[in-house]
Structure formats: C-alpha cells, structure tokens
Amino acid sequence: MAEIVLYHHIQGLTDGVAAFAEELRSSGLTVHVPDMFEGRTFGSIEEGFAYAGEAGFDTIRQRGVADTPSSSSGLVYAGFSFGVTIAQRLAQTRDDTRGALLIDACLPVSEFGSAWPENVPVQIHGNEHDEFFAEDLPAARDLADSAPSAELFVYPGDQHLFADSSLGSFDAGATELLLERVRGFLAAI
C-alpha cells in the first residue's frame, strides 16, 4: 500500500484537508499531514497568504519538509495549492518518490529540474475556470504532455480548493471523482 504525505493549502490544515486524508485512510492507506501553520487556519486565501508572508514562505515550506517522514518503501507526495510547491519539489528531487498528486496547482517542471523523473507517476487535478489553477494550466499541460506517467484531470467549475469539504468552494461531485481517480492511481503504484 502507498504511503502518502499530504501538504495542506494556504488556509492551513483545515477540517476539509483532514477529512480528505481520512477518506484516503479509509482505503487502507497511510497518510501523513504535516501542519506547516502550527495549528493556525484561516477563513480566506488572503488571510492565509498574509500569515505566510509574515512567517516567511520558505520557513513554512521548510516546516513541511522537516515533518516529512522517511520510508523504506517510498512516498507519494501530495499537495493542495500552496502544498503543491512542496509536494512537487520533493517528488522531482527525492529518490524515495513513488508518485505525486498535485491538486489545484502545478509549477513548471523547470522549477526543480530539467524534466519530470521518468519513474515517478503523477496526477494533476484542477478546476477549469479556477483563476489560480488557470495560471498553472499551461505548466500542467506541459507536464502531462512530456511525461508518459503523467495524467491531467480538469474538472468543470471555477472554485479553488474544490476538494476541501470545510470551505464554501467545496464541490462534492468533483471531489468524489477526484478521490476515485486518486484511489485508482495509488492502487496502481
């Protein structure tokens, strides 16, 4: 079974992120969820960014890396939006990577190397008209086109953080489909 490290989004380790992790655990998976905001959650993206700006984005990312467990069987790095910045970097640079799940964001592969690692399967998920994901969609398409083990799933809608059940942006139908695809992905690696 896959062991996953799930990095939360800019609003913190919300009840919805915890619920997503529980959904994966209910399938028999081990899921670690580092709390990079040390217990703080925020009611809006703007409030989360303000906190991250004060604390330092690099400081917060380092908390996530520091709380990443080691695993002899390898890890799947997963992230929601801001958490993708950590998950993608680790997936592209660590030898213990079994896979990557990038939800609501995708950075250009060139941020962390010259190409996506050939032996690392990846899924990218985002809403078609999400203003934040729209900025990342070209990088997501490039990754999906350049790596044979990459899949890009674009859902109808315009909400960012659509898979966080504790936020107003939650889309139950899209989240159910996302979880189905993620479970299939994890079962295959």
C-alpha positions, -999 to 999 in steps of 0.1 A, spaced: 0 0 0 11 35 -8 23 59 20 13 95 13 24 128 27 -3 154 21 6 191 23 -22 215 31 -32 247 13 -27 283 22 -57 283 46 -40 257 68 -47 222 79 -85 227 78 -111 202 87 -116 196 50 -80 187 44 -81 164 74 -113 148 60 -97 142 26 -68 125 44 -93 103 63 -110 94 31 -77 80 18 -70 63 52 -104 45 49 -90 28 18 -62 13 39 -36 39 30 -11 56 54 -15 93 52 7 119 69 -5 155 70 22 179 83 8 210 99 30 238 85 9 265 101 13 251 136 -24 248 143 -35 280 126 -62 280 100 -76 310 81 -110 319 68 -98 331 34 -69 327 10 -59 363 16 -56 358 54 -35 327 48 -12 345 24 -8 373 49 2 349 76 26 331 53 41 364 43 47 373 79 61 339 89 80 336 56 71 313 28 104 295 29 101 290 66 67 274 62 79 252 33 109 241 55 84 230 82 67 208 57 99 193 46 111 188 82 79 170 90 82 146 61 87 110 73 112 87 57 100 54 43 119 24 31 91 17 5 89 52 -8 64 81 -5 37 96 -26 39 134 -23 6 152 -25 -5 188 -21 -33 212 -23 -24 245 -40 3 260 -18 12 225 -6 19 216 -43 50 238 -41 64 213 -15 50 181 -29 62 188 -64 97 198 -53 101 166 -33 86 144 -60 111 158 -85 141 157 -63 139 128 -38 150 93 -45 122 78 -24 94 91 -46 67 66 -56 43 92 -71 29 127 -69 -6 142 -66 -9 179 -75 -43 193 -67 -53 229 -75 -18 238 -87 12 228 -109 45 245 -112 67 244 -143 89 213 -142 119 235 -147 115 249 -112 130 217 -98 149 201 -127 152 197 -164 125 171 -168 99 152 -147 115 119 -134 106 91 -157 99 66 -129 75 89 -110 38 87 -119 19 120 -113 -17 131 -114 -27 168 -117 -62 179 -108 -78 213 -110 -110 232 -119 -112 245 -155 -121 281 -146 -103 284 -112 -84 317 -116 -54 303 -97 -53 270 -115 -58 288 -148 -23 304 -143 -8 269 -138 -27 251 -165 0 256 -192 26 241 -168 2 212 -161 -4 206 -198 34 207 -205 40 181 -177 12 159 -189 25 160 -225 61 155 -215 59 126 -191 44 92 -201 33 85 -165 15 119 -161 -23 125 -161 -41 158 -161 -77 160 -150 -96 192 -155 -130 195 -138 -158 218 -148 -161 247 -124 -144 278 -112 -136 271 -75 -102 269 -60 -98 243 -32 -128 224 -45 -119 192 -26 -119 209 9 -152 200 24 -149 227 51 -148 256 26 -176 272 6 -157 263 -26 -163 225 -20 -177 206 -49 -189 172 -37 -193 157 -72 -159 167 -84 -143 156 -51 -159 122 -54 -145 118 -89 -111 131 -78 -110 105 -49 -119 77 -73 -91 87 -97 -66 91 -68 -75 57 -53 -70 41 -87 -37 59 -92 -25 48 -57 -36 12 -62 -15 10 -94 18 22 -80 
